[in-house]
Amino acid sequence: MTTSISATIDVSALDRFAELLERADRSAGSAAQPIRDGLDAAGLVYMGYTRERYFQQSRGGGEWDMLAASTLRGRRRGRQVQGARRAGQAASALAARGVAPANAAILIDTATLVGSITPGTHASERIPSGIRVGTEVAYARYHQDGGQHLPKREIFTQPDGPTVNRMRDAIERGYQQAVDRYR
């Protein structure tokens, strides 16, 4: 069973425009290809934003809660921590100051989750009525939504203003290229 979480941006009105272009000139090839390319580029912009935000949040001091002392003790990689009790005390002290210890990158123990947010996966494919960027890592939804013993650490969020502008620019370029084919 494949499980995924994703962020979807509705561009259904743009798809209707692409269909009109496609019908207008079937003999000239795919008039909608520049539009698809623009939407794909917008998806890549959002994917880049998501990954960059993920890495920023993983360093601590952001919106994501610091790692629990028990998580730090159980880390498989990074610096070996001497003494579980001392590690827990150090982690608590650092967390109180909003600082992540050197071996406490949040949600980066094996980098499986962040590495799964890449182009070409099922969850990040272009869909007929929008742009979808996501991951098929099953446990991602528990971090996205939080749960009994897991704090909420949103991976997919509303993009910031500059990212929205870059996405809009990519989509507009695609549509402009499609329109230019008819001039």
N, C-alpha and C positions, 0 to 999 in steps of 0.2 A: 504494500500500500504506500503510495506516495503522498506525503504531507508537505504542504508549503504554506508560507505566509507571503504576502506581497502588498505593495501599494499600487493602486490603479488610478490612472488619470483619465477621465472621460473626455474623449475627443470625437464623439459620435457625429457631431455637426460637421466636422472636418472630413470624416469618412464619407458622408453623403456628397460633399463637394468633390472628393476624389472619384467617387462612382460616376458623377456627371462628366468629369473630364475623361474618364475611361471610356464611357459610352460615346462621347463626342468624337473620339478618334481611335477606334480599335485598330485601324490599318497602320497607324504610325507606331505601333508598339505600345508599351505601357506608359501612358501619360501620367499615371499615378505614381510611378517609381520615385520621382523626386520627393513626393509627399511622404511616401513610406520611408525614404532615406532621412528626411527631416524629423519624422517621428522617432525613428531609430536613434538619431543623434540626440534628440531630447531625452530619450530613455537612458542613453549613456551618460548624459550630463547628470541626471538624477542619481544614477548608479554611483557616479564619482562623488557626488554630494553625500550619499548615504555611507559610502566607505570612509570618506574623510571624517565625517561626523562620528562614525563608529570608533575610529582610532583616537579622535580627540576625547571622546567620552571614556574610552578604556584607560586613559592615563589618570583618571580621577579628577575630582574637583568640579565636575560638570553636573548634569542632571542625574546621572546614574549613581546609585548607592555604592559605597565602597564595599569591597569584599568582606565577608564575615571572617572572623579569626579561624573558624573551622575550615573554611575554604583555603585560606593561606597555608594551614598546616597540611592540607591534602594535596597541595600543588605537585604535579609530576615533573615540571620543568622549572628552570630558573635556579637561583641561588638556593642552596640547602639552608634551611633555617634550623638553628641549634635550639632544641628544647621547645616542645609544643606550648608550654605555659608561657615562656618568654616571648615566643612568636605571637601568641594571642594578645599579650600585654602590649607588645610593640605595635601590632596591627591596630589595636583599639586606640592607642595614643595617636597614631598617624591618622586614623579615620576621624578622630575628634577634630583634627586640624584640617581635614579635607585633603590629605595628601596620600597618594598611593605609594606603598613601599615598592622597591625596585622589582620584586618578584610578584607584584600584585596587579598586573595589567588586567582590567576587568573584561571578561568574556574573550580573553586571548590565550588561554592556557595552551590549546593546540592550534588555534587559528582556523579551525574547521568552519565555524560559522561565518566569520568575515570573509574567508576565502571562497565561500559558496555564493557570494553576491557578485556574480560575474556574468558577462554577456554570453549568450548561447545556451543557457540552461532553460529548461521548460518554464520555470517561473518568471524568467525575464524576457520571454518572447513577446513580440508585438502582437496585440490582440485586435480584433476588428473594431472595437469601440474605445480604444485607449492605449495607454502605454503601461506595461506592467513590469515592475522591477521587484524581485523577491529572492527567496531562497527555498530550497527543498529540504533543508536540514530540519528534521522533525521537531527537535527541541527548541527551535527558534521561537515558536509561538509562546512558549512558557516564559521566555525572557521578554518578549514583546508585551504580553499581557500581565505578567506577574502571576503569582499563585500563592499557595499556602505558605511555602517556605522560601519562595523566590521573590525578590523585589522586582517591580516593573522596570525594565530597561528597554525603552522603545528603540528599535532598530530603524524602523520605517516611520518617518515623520513628515509633516508638511515642510517642503523645502523653503529655505530662506529667500528673501527678495532677489538677491543677485543670481541665485540658482534658477528661480522662476524666470527671470529675464533672459538668461542664457538658453533655457528650454524654449521660451517663446521665440527667441531669435532663430534657433535651429528649425523650428516648425515653420516660421515665416519664410526662411530661406527656401525650404522645400516647396512651399506653395508658390512662392515667386518663380522658382525655376519651372514649375509645372505650367503656370500661366504664361511665362515667356515662350514656351514651346508653341503657343498659338498666336504670337505676334508676328 
